[in-house]
Amino acid sequence: MEDSTRDGPTLMSVRDDLIRQEDTIVFSLIERAKYPRNCNVYSTSFLSEIGDVVESPSLIDLFVKESEDLHAKIGMYDNQAEVPFFPHDLPKPIFTPQNQAHLSFLNPVASASANVSKLIWKMYLEQLLPLLTQEGDDGNYASTLACDLLCLQALSKRIHYGKFVAEVKFRAAPDDYSFHIRNKNSDALMELLTFEKVENIVKARVENKGRLFGHNISLHDGEEDGYKVDPCLFSHLYGEWVIPYTKLVQVDYLLHRSLT
Ligand SMILES: C=C(O[C@@H]1C=C(C(=O)O)C=C[C@H]1O)C(=O)O
């Protein structure tokens, strides 16, 4: 295994990063579950119905777009691990860090191509939120949006981290990967990069984290402890969406990676 400080990330260091990102995802989803669904936040008719604007993006569109503009100004998207949901017309960073060595690990063409932001957005709004939140409206739209932003960013970062996973896997076995890349064989690439045992461990671990981080602690004997979010939701999220999307990112990255 290469030295991660000299040659950039290794499969081991990338897997460690993914483990740490699980904490962020589990915590941010537990935070979002404090609030009910608050459907108005996602409705494209909400703002026009209350008469504040003529054209009506949803509150979530507005909030995420404006947040990403701000984040772009401080250089968030110079980091290849961060992928904006609204990439058009982002402002330029207002400063450049001196040490940019960490910014050039990925193949730029492949990195730009591997993007599943639209899938993540749709999955979060249409499939995950109904499982995570109770129906209802408590009017806490600002807090709801702040939580949504953290959840969306954490999921996007984890899933697009597949680019780093793909790059380290490629560098560890360039001949095997190059053969399938030349033949544009996405099925063979998918098979090569899949480690079912690792996936099962990941799913079991996030469920455990859900159990640990979301445990309601009672002070009285005989009182049910319970969980803030059903821990199975986390293994379901990873099994149905996070891991498959990460693998899509890996395959797409590899198919667009130059071999020279
Ligand atoms: C991320 C990796 O690649 C694949 C995807 C995984 C995931 O998204 O957690 C886990 C194992 C692999 O099947 C990896 O090998 O660590």
The ligand as an ORCA input file, in Angstrom:
! r2SCAN-3c Opt
* xyz 0 1
  C     -16.455      2.186     -1.443
  C     -16.039      1.011     -1.858
  O     -16.536      0.383     -3.025
  C     -17.719     -0.365     -3.069
  C     -18.782      0.413     -2.443
  C     -18.900      0.387     -1.111
  C     -19.610      1.504     -0.388
  O     -20.164      2.380     -1.032
  O     -19.570      1.509      0.833
  C     -18.325     -0.662     -0.434
  C     -17.644     -1.662     -1.046
  C     -17.517     -1.727     -2.484
  O     -18.402     -2.677     -2.964
  C     -15.013      0.250     -1.144
  O     -14.497     -0.726     -1.696
  O     -14.690      0.649     -0.016
*
